[in-house]
Amino acid sequence: MKLTVLGLGYIGLPTAVMFANHGVQVRGFDTSPAVIEALQNNKIHIEENGLQEAFEDAVKGNLVIQNKMEKSDVFIIAVPTPNKIDKSCDMTYVLQAVKEVLPFLQKGNTVIVESTIEPRATRDLIAPLISDKGFIIGKDIFLVHCPERVLPGQILRELEENNRIIGGMTEACANKGAEIYQTFVKGKCLKTDATTAELSKLMENTYRDVNIALANELVLIAEVLGANALRVIELANEHPRVHIHNPGPGVGGHCLAVDPYFIISKAPEQAKLIEQARDINCSMPNFVVKQIDRLMDEAPTQKIVILGLTYKGNVDDMRESPALEIVERLKRAGRYEIELYDPHVKGYSGNKELLMEKFCGASLAVVLADHNEFTTLDHELVQAMAAPKVFDTKQIVQESKGLEIIRLGNSQSVGAIEV
């Protein structure tokens, strides 16, 4: 089997590597010259545990990186699907990728879309492009939507172990898709129709977004009532059928912050709860900035150290990161001297000496990403601050003598009674 992956980003590259390291001849295709150049020089352009080593094994064997298309048995499309201005799904890159494939399609080929797409996109937008070329889908060409469902930082393991949704345009398409992924997937291949697969993927991320919004709304409520939201969550979760998520400074990444809008745009009159959750989570950066303003009202200096710019811990991915909006709002205020540090992002990392310079004379450190490096703050860094105070929006910083920690959710806990 010869397989081509279009789009060598956070999903496409690990997918290409996995197939190649399981005996499949793989061609990795991308339209970015920078990506192609980096990969052809044996250097991956994203941060992901174990991927560099796995990639090196793949290129020694079955993986070839190239910037031109050629005939293949299977084409996997793993390109971005950003929001349009109206927040609906921008299918431009997916449809462009399908059009790249069309001249090379032959009877018996399989086309798989891994990109997260809006409901009915496979049926209404992608299938017609293939049918217009004279192919019968389900007989000549097998068309499948198989959405990725992996956790950054654990992608290689989850690609292999997680169950996969295989959404075929026909039953034959679903069977063919399952056969292909069973090359390396140890989890179940759950066969269904394409539209159900699309909506299932979107609801996975929407479920998490809505539940995070519930926790964040609790923080807003507790702020008004003078309660400790974190303690409320802790106690409520002692109920055997309750699991309230952790609150945070907002929701980022290319999934939770984007996918719910794909549903809203297709069924706006029905997706009221989903839209409300999006509004709540989008409001959190502004809430965090207001908390920072309050904490800095009587500070000895106006210097703030921002710790973490990515949307989640231990990755370099800043897509849709609420930290970026928080930084921008702080800069627009014009009253603060802002230092930025993220050990996982090029241009914002550095050695201890550089970090010491950033902490020196600061009145507040704000943790916006749950990187492992931030669980314990070096005593020398704390001593260098004008005021040893941390605003922890991710609830990860460990207690330390002489360090005042204010956590998102209990910054107004004076009125709460602890027994």
NUVEX-543471 format. One record per residue (C-alpha): x, y, z. Coordinates in steps of 0.25 Angstrom, whole numbers, padded with zeros to 4 digits, always signed. Example, Ala and Ser with C-alpha at 12.3 -4.5 7.8 and 13.67 -1.06 7.14 Angstrom:
REM residues 2
NODE      u      v      w
NODE  +0049  -0018  +0031
NODE  +0055  -0004  +0029
//
This chain:
REM residues 419
NODE      u      v      w
NODE  +0000  +0000  +0000
NODE  +0005  +0014  -0004
NODE  -0001  +0025  +0005
NODE  +0000  +0040  +0003
NODE  -0002  +0050  +0015
NODE  -0006  +0064  +0011
NODE  -0002  +0074  +0022
NODE  +0009  +0071  +0031
NODE  +0005  +0079  +0044
NODE  +0001  +0075  +0058
NODE  -0007  +0063  +0052
NODE  -0002  +0060  +0038
NODE  +0012  +0058  +0042
NODE  +0010  +0048  +0053
NODE  +0000  +0041  +0045
NODE  +0010  +0040  +0033
NODE  +0021  +0035  +0043
NODE  +0012  +0024  +0049
NODE  +0008  +0018  +0036
NODE  +0022  +0018  +0031
NODE  +0027  +0012  +0044
NODE  +0017  +0001  +0042
NODE  +0022  -0003  +0028
NODE  +0014  +0006  +0019
NODE  +0021  +0014  +0008
NODE  +0017  +0028  +0011
NODE  +0019  +0041  +0004
NODE  +0018  +0054  +0012
NODE  +0013  +0066  +0005
NODE  +0012  +0080  +0009
NODE  +0011  +0094  +0002
NODE  +0020  +0101  +0012
NODE  +0034  +0102  +0007
NODE  +0039  +0104  +0021
NODE  +0032  +0091  +0026
NODE  +0038  +0083  +0015
NODE  +0052  +0089  +0017
NODE  +0052  +0086  +0032
NODE  +0047  +0072  +0030
NODE  +0056  +0069  +0018
NODE  +0067  +0073  +0028
NODE  +0062  +0063  +0038
NODE  +0057  +0073  +0048
NODE  +0042  +0073  +0052
NODE  +0036  +0087  +0053
NODE  +0026  +0084  +0064
NODE  +0028  +0080  +0079
NODE  +0023  +0066  +0082
NODE  +0028  +0055  +0091
NODE  +0036  +0045  +0084
NODE  +0032  +0050  +0070
NODE  +0047  +0054  +0066
NODE  +0052  +0040  +0069
NODE  +0040  +0033  +0062
NODE  +0042  +0043  +0050
NODE  +0056  +0039  +0048
NODE  +0053  +0025  +0048
NODE  +0042  +0027  +0038
NODE  +0051  +0035  +0028
NODE  +0061  +0024  +0029
NODE  +0050  +0014  +0024
NODE  +0037  +0017  +0018
NODE  +0035  +0032  +0019
NODE  +0038  +0042  +0008
NODE  +0036  +0057  +0009
NODE  +0032  +0064  -0004
NODE  +0025  +0077  -0009
NODE  +0019  +0070  -0021
NODE  +0007  +0061  -0023
NODE  +0007  +0047  -0029
NODE  -0001  +0035  -0030
NODE  -0005  +0027  -0018
NODE  -0014  +0017  -0012
NODE  -0019  +0025  -0001
NODE  -0019  +0040  +0001
NODE  -0021  +0046  +0015
NODE  -0024  +0060  +0017
NODE  -0020  +0067  +0030
NODE  -0020  +0082  +0027
NODE  -0025  +0093  +0036
NODE  -0039  +0097  +0037
NODE  -0039  +0111  +0043
NODE  -0051  +0120  +0046
NODE  -0056  +0130  +0036
NODE  -0059  +0144  +0041
NODE  -0074  +0139  +0045
NODE  -0067  +0127  +0052
NODE  -0073  +0117  +0043
NODE  -0063  +0106  +0037
NODE  -0054  +0111  +0026
NODE  -0053  +0099  +0017
NODE  -0043  +0106  +0008
NODE  -0031  +0097  +0011
NODE  -0038  +0084  +0011
NODE  -0045  +0087  -0002
NODE  -0032  +0091  -0008
NODE  -0025  +0078  -0003
NODE  -0036  +0070  -0010
NODE  -0034  +0078  -0023
NODE  -0019  +0075  -0022
NODE  -0023  +0060  -0021
NODE  -0033  +0059  -0032
NODE  -0023  +0058  -0044
NODE  -0016  +0046  -0038
NODE  -0029  +0038  -0034
NODE  -0030  +0025  -0039
NODE  -0041  +0014  -0037
NODE  -0039  +0007  -0024
NODE  -0033  +0019  -0017
NODE  -0037  +0023  -0003
NODE  -0038  +0038  +0001
NODE  -0039  +0041  +0016
NODE  -0041  +0054  +0022
NODE  -0035  +0055  +0036
NODE  -0037  +0070  +0037
NODE  -0048  +0075  +0046
NODE  -0060  +0079  +0037
NODE  -0074  +0085  +0039
NODE  -0086  +0075  +0039
NODE  -0089  +0070  +0025
NODE  -0077  +0075  +0019
NODE  -0072  +0061  +0013
NODE  -0086  +0059  +0007
NODE  -0089  +0073  +0002
NODE  -0075  +0079  -0002
NODE  -0065  +0068  -0003
NODE  -0073  +0056  -0010
NODE  -0078  +0065  -0021
NODE  -0063  +0069  -0025
NODE  -0060  +0054  -0027
NODE  -0073  +0050  -0033
NODE  -0072  +0061  -0044
NODE  -0059  +0054  -0048
NODE  -0068  +0042  -0052
NODE  -0065  +0033  -0040
NODE  -0075  +0025  -0033
NODE  -0073  +0027  -0018
NODE  -0073  +0014  -0011
NODE  -0070  +0006  -0023
NODE  -0059  +0014  -0031
NODE  -0054  +0023  -0019
NODE  -0055  +0021  -0005
NODE  -0058  +0034  +0003
NODE  -0056  +0034  +0018
NODE  -0056  +0044  +0029
NODE  -0047  +0039  +0040
NODE  -0046  +0051  +0050
NODE  -0033  +0052  +0059
NODE  -0036  +0051  +0074
NODE  -0022  +0052  +0081
NODE  -0016  +0060  +0092
NODE  -0004  +0068  +0089
NODE  +0008  +0063  +0097
NODE  +0002  +0049  +0095
NODE  -0001  +0048  +0081
NODE  +0008  +0036  +0077
NODE  +0002  +0028  +0088
NODE  -0012  +0032  +0086
NODE  -0012  +0030  +0071
NODE  -0009  +0016  +0073
NODE  -0017  +0013  +0086
NODE  -0030  +0022  +0084
NODE  -0042  +0017  +0077
NODE  -0044  +0023  +0064
NODE  -0057  +0028  +0057
NODE  -0058  +0023  +0043
NODE  -0069  +0031  +0035
NODE  -0071  +0025  +0022
NODE  -0080  +0031  +0011
NODE  -0084  +0017  +0009
NODE  -0083  +0004  +0017
NODE  -0072  +0000  +0007
NODE  -0065  +0013  +0009
NODE  -0065  +0011  +0024
NODE  -0060  -0003  +0023
NODE  -0048  +0001  +0014
NODE  -0045  +0012  +0024
NODE  -0045  +0003  +0036
NODE  -0036  -0007  +0028
NODE  -0026  +0004  +0026
NODE  -0025  +0009  +0040
NODE  -0024  -0005  +0046
NODE  -0010  -0004  +0040
NODE  -0006  +0002  +0054
NODE  -0018  +0005  +0062
NODE  -0020  -0004  +0074
NODE  -0033  +0002  +0078
NODE  -0046  +0000  +0072
NODE  -0050  +0005  +0058
NODE  -0064  +0010  +0060
NODE  -0071  +0010  +0047
NODE  -0082  +0020  +0044
NODE  -0087  +0029  +0033
NODE  -0079  +0042  +0030
NODE  -0088  +0052  +0036
NODE  -0089  +0045  +0049
NODE  -0074  +0044  +0049
NODE  -0073  +0059  +0047
NODE  -0083  +0063  +0058
NODE  -0077  +0053  +0068
NODE  -0063  +0059  +0066
NODE  -0069  +0073  +0068
NODE  -0077  +0069  +0080
NODE  -0065  +0063  +0087
NODE  -0059  +0076  +0088
NODE  -0072  +0084  +0090
NODE  -0075  +0075  +0102
NODE  -0061  +0079  +0108
NODE  -0063  +0094  +0105
NODE  -0077  +0094  +0111
NODE  -0072  +0087  +0124
NODE  -0061  +0097  +0125
NODE  -0070  +0108  +0123
NODE  -0078  +0103  +0135
NODE  -0066  +0103  +0144
NODE  -0062  +0117  +0139
NODE  -0077  +0122  +0141
NODE  -0075  +0117  +0155
NODE  -0063  +0126  +0157
NODE  -0071  +0138  +0153
NODE  -0082  +0134  +0162
NODE  -0072  +0132  +0174
NODE  -0066  +0145  +0171
NODE  -0079  +0152  +0174
NODE  -0083  +0144  +0186
NODE  -0069  +0144  +0192
NODE  -0067  +0129  +0192
NODE  -0056  +0120  +0188
NODE  -0060  +0114  +0175
NODE  -0048  +0104  +0176
NODE  -0053  +0098  +0189
NODE  -0067  +0098  +0184
NODE  -0062  +0089  +0172
NODE  -0054  +0080  +0182
NODE  -0066  +0078  +0190
NODE  -0076  +0076  +0179
NODE  -0067  +0066  +0172
NODE  -0068  +0057  +0185
NODE  -0082  +0054  +0180
NODE  -0081  +0040  +0172
NODE  -0088  +0045  +0160
NODE  -0082  +0060  +0159
NODE  -0069  +0064  +0152
NODE  -0068  +0079  +0150
NODE  -0056  +0083  +0142
NODE  -0044  +0092  +0146
NODE  -0046  +0107  +0143
NODE  -0036  +0114  +0135
NODE  -0032  +0127  +0128
NODE  -0040  +0123  +0115
NODE  -0040  +0112  +0105
NODE  -0030  +0111  +0094
NODE  -0024  +0101  +0083
NODE  -0030  +0098  +0070
NODE  -0041  +0089  +0075
NODE  -0049  +0094  +0087
NODE  -0048  +0109  +0084
NODE  -0052  +0106  +0069
NODE  -0060  +0094  +0067
NODE  -0073  +0098  +0075
NODE  -0075  +0109  +0065
NODE  -0076  +0099  +0054
NODE  -0088  +0094  +0060
NODE  -0094  +0107  +0064
NODE  -0092  +0112  +0050
NODE  -0100  +0101  +0044
NODE  -0111  +0101  +0054
NODE  -0111  +0114  +0061
NODE  -0126  +0113  +0066
NODE  -0123  +0100  +0073
NODE  -0109  +0102  +0079
NODE  -0112  +0112  +0089
NODE  -0105  +0105  +0101
NODE  -0092  +0103  +0092
NODE  -0092  +0118  +0088
NODE  -0094  +0122  +0103
NODE  -0082  +0114  +0107
NODE  -0074  +0120  +0096
NODE  -0077  +0134  +0101
NODE  -0074  +0130  +0116
NODE  -0060  +0124  +0112
NODE  -0057  +0136  +0103
NODE  -0060  +0145  +0114
NODE  -0049  +0139  +0123
NODE  -0037  +0147  +0118
NODE  -0044  +0160  +0121
NODE  -0047  +0155  +0135
NODE  -0033  +0151  +0138
NODE  -0028  +0164  +0133
NODE  -0038  +0171  +0143
NODE  -0032  +0162  +0154
NODE  -0018  +0166  +0151
NODE  -0022  +0180  +0151
NODE  -0027  +0179  +0165
NODE  -0015  +0171  +0170
NODE  -0006  +0182  +0164
NODE  -0014  +0194  +0170
NODE  -0004  +0196  +0182
NODE  +0008  +0188  +0176
NODE  +0022  +0194  +0179
NODE  +0025  +0193  +0164
NODE  +0017  +0191  +0151
NODE  +0025  +0180  +0146
NODE  +0018  +0167  +0143
NODE  +0024  +0154  +0138
NODE  +0015  +0145  +0130
NODE  +0018  +0130  +0131
NODE  +0013  +0122  +0119
NODE  +0008  +0126  +0105
NODE  +0003  +0113  +0100
NODE  -0012  +0109  +0101
NODE  -0008  +0096  +0109
NODE  +0004  +0091  +0117
NODE  +0016  +0085  +0112
NODE  +0014  +0088  +0097
NODE  +0019  +0099  +0088
NODE  +0005  +0101  +0082
NODE  +0000  +0116  +0083
NODE  -0012  +0114  +0074
NODE  -0024  +0122  +0080
NODE  -0017  +0123  +0093
NODE  -0024  +0132  +0103
NODE  -0011  +0136  +0109
NODE  -0008  +0144  +0096
NODE  -0021  +0152  +0098
NODE  -0018  +0154  +0113
NODE  -0004  +0159  +0109
NODE  -0010  +0168  +0098
NODE  -0020  +0174  +0108
NODE  -0009  +0177  +0118
NODE  -0001  +0184  +0108
NODE  -0012  +0192  +0103
NODE  -0014  +0197  +0117
NODE  -0001  +0204  +0116
NODE  +0002  +0204  +0131
NODE  +0010  +0191  +0132
NODE  +0024  +0187  +0129
NODE  +0022  +0173  +0124
NODE  +0032  +0161  +0123
NODE  +0029  +0149  +0115
NODE  +0034  +0135  +0118
NODE  +0031  +0121  +0112
NODE  +0041  +0110  +0113
NODE  +0034  +0103  +0101
NODE  +0033  +0114  +0091
NODE  +0045  +0119  +0083
NODE  +0048  +0134  +0085
NODE  +0041  +0133  +0099
NODE  +0050  +0123  +0106
NODE  +0064  +0125  +0112
NODE  +0074  +0121  +0124
NODE  +0072  +0124  +0138
NODE  +0080  +0137  +0137
NODE  +0070  +0142  +0127
NODE  +0059  +0138  +0136
NODE  +0065  +0145  +0148
NODE  +0065  +0158  +0140
NODE  +0050  +0156  +0137
NODE  +0047  +0154  +0151
NODE  +0056  +0164  +0157
NODE  +0047  +0176  +0163
NODE  +0034  +0169  +0158
NODE  +0022  +0171  +0167
NODE  +0014  +0159  +0161
NODE  +0016  +0146  +0153
NODE  +0004  +0141  +0146
NODE  +0003  +0126  +0142
NODE  -0005  +0125  +0129
NODE  +0000  +0111  +0124
NODE  +0001  +0098  +0133
NODE  +0016  +0095  +0129
NODE  +0023  +0085  +0138
NODE  +0034  +0096  +0140
NODE  +0024  +0105  +0147
NODE  +0019  +0095  +0158
NODE  +0031  +0100  +0167
NODE  +0037  +0114  +0166
NODE  +0052  +0115  +0169
NODE  +0054  +0122  +0183
NODE  +0064  +0132  +0177
NODE  +0054  +0136  +0166
NODE  +0044  +0139  +0177
NODE  +0054  +0147  +0185
NODE  +0057  +0155  +0173
NODE  +0043  +0160  +0173
NODE  +0039  +0174  +0178
NODE  +0026  +0166  +0184
NODE  +0027  +0151  +0184
NODE  +0013  +0149  +0179
NODE  +0007  +0139  +0168
NODE  -0006  +0139  +0161
NODE  -0008  +0124  +0158
NODE  -0019  +0123  +0147
NODE  -0016  +0108  +0145
NODE  -0016  +0103  +0160
NODE  -0002  +0097  +0159
NODE  +0008  +0105  +0167
NODE  +0012  +0098  +0180
NODE  +0012  +0105  +0193
NODE  +0025  +0111  +0197
NODE  +0030  +0119  +0209
NODE  +0030  +0134  +0207
NODE  +0022  +0133  +0194
NODE  +0007  +0138  +0193
NODE  -0001  +0130  +0183
NODE  -0014  +0135  +0178
NODE  -0022  +0125  +0170
NODE  -0033  +0127  +0160
NODE  -0045  +0124  +0167
NODE  -0042  +0128  +0181
NODE  -0036  +0142  +0180
NODE  -0049  +0147  +0187
NODE  -0049  +0136  +0197
NODE  -0049  +0145  +0210
NODE  -0064  +0143  +0211
NODE  -0063  +0128  +0210
NODE  -0064  +0120  +0223
NODE  -0054  +0108  +0224
NODE  -0056  +0098  +0235
//
